[in-house]
Amino acid sequence: MKIAVLSGKGGTGKTLASVNLAAAAGRSTYIDCDVEEPNGHLFFKPGDIKYERITIKIPFVDDRLCNGCRKCVDFCVFNALAYVNGRLKVFDDICHSCGGCVLFCPEKALSEKEKDVGQIQKGVSENVTVITGILNTGEASGIPIIKKLLNDADKALEPVFIDCPPGSACIAMESIKDADYCILIAEPTLFGVHNLNMVYELVRLFDKPHGVVLNKCLEGENPAEKFCMEKGIKIIGRIPFDSELGILNSNALIAARKDKKYRDMFSSLLQIVTKEAQNETVINP
Amino acid sequence: MKIAIPVENKSMETTVCQSFGRTPYFLIYNTELKDGLFIENDAATSQGGAGVKAAQIVVDSDVNALLTPRCGENAAEVIMAAGIKIYKTVNDSIMDNIDAFNKGNLFVLTDIHAGFHNHAGK
């Protein structure tokens, strides 16, 4: 079972929920797909880390073979190529690694070279396998790293918890693609409702079974809760706005490992999620 | 001398466009013949890499200089590789800028920005 945890913006509690769910699950896998700023490892502090380089392929021109026909320049919809002063220029940062220019070159002047975009770190924290994707600073897209992370997830020890990048853009889509269930984390504010709606639309578009966890719950009215009621979205858990939990989390400690109260809270959330995900599989196999 | 200017419309009365990569047209002007033509910027509607494509269009127009309010680093790389000088425009008027260029009053554009990538503030 693969469970993706997402939210419309950063700081809502994706990492809090996914880290603690994985810790409460015991033998499990935690995958940090928030490759632009992965932080789950700060809580798990995994040991025995193995590193893997992630590269993409970008075109490389042999000037002796290029005759300036410009078929590649005309082909590239991303405009990553220019032909100036009798030489082909390649803009690595604009290239989307489609490989089309290499196929189209009639002179076989283009080949592909590897370019580093980031790395994957795999380690262990108690009985949780912690896998972290890290995008190099300045790189435009984390997609190649997320693709690799989730390819490996097929062989990972289940349950797998996928800590998604914030928002509902391509990288979030890539992260939930193979998920069996999506947990949407929401804040109790109007702004929180707006962000919740973004990811709610996303999971509906992808036809993913989903439920909402209300985070930072206070006494009184909760706009996110109201939104869920109106839309008929299932609320599967509530995390209180609690200074004790806040302090543990701010000190990069895993609440579910430190305090039975929180372990029970996340264990029962996990039970609900497991049940919901299984129900969905029975109804929509 | 042949110069290129990003412009809003196909008329000498139009104004200089604030964006290089996504300008709708370029004026290609011959300062000796005092004659110009307007070419469409096919890069204006591209999803990404507009600067590179617009620069390719300018390079292919065989100009000696580009007069523009601003220019991104990828576009500048293409323009400069072709040996085309980039000058900063002084105001919105096409003729003011051509006059200033003819008198040698334009400064070389030095603040090449890192690219706005669809987030250009107008």
Interface residues (C-beta under 8 A of the other chain):
Chain A: V73 C76 V77 F78 N79 A80 L81 A82 Y83 V84 N85 R87 K89 F91 D93 I94
Chain B: A43 S46 Q47 G48 G49 A50 G51 V52 K53 A55 Q56 V59 N74 E77 V78 A81 A82 G83
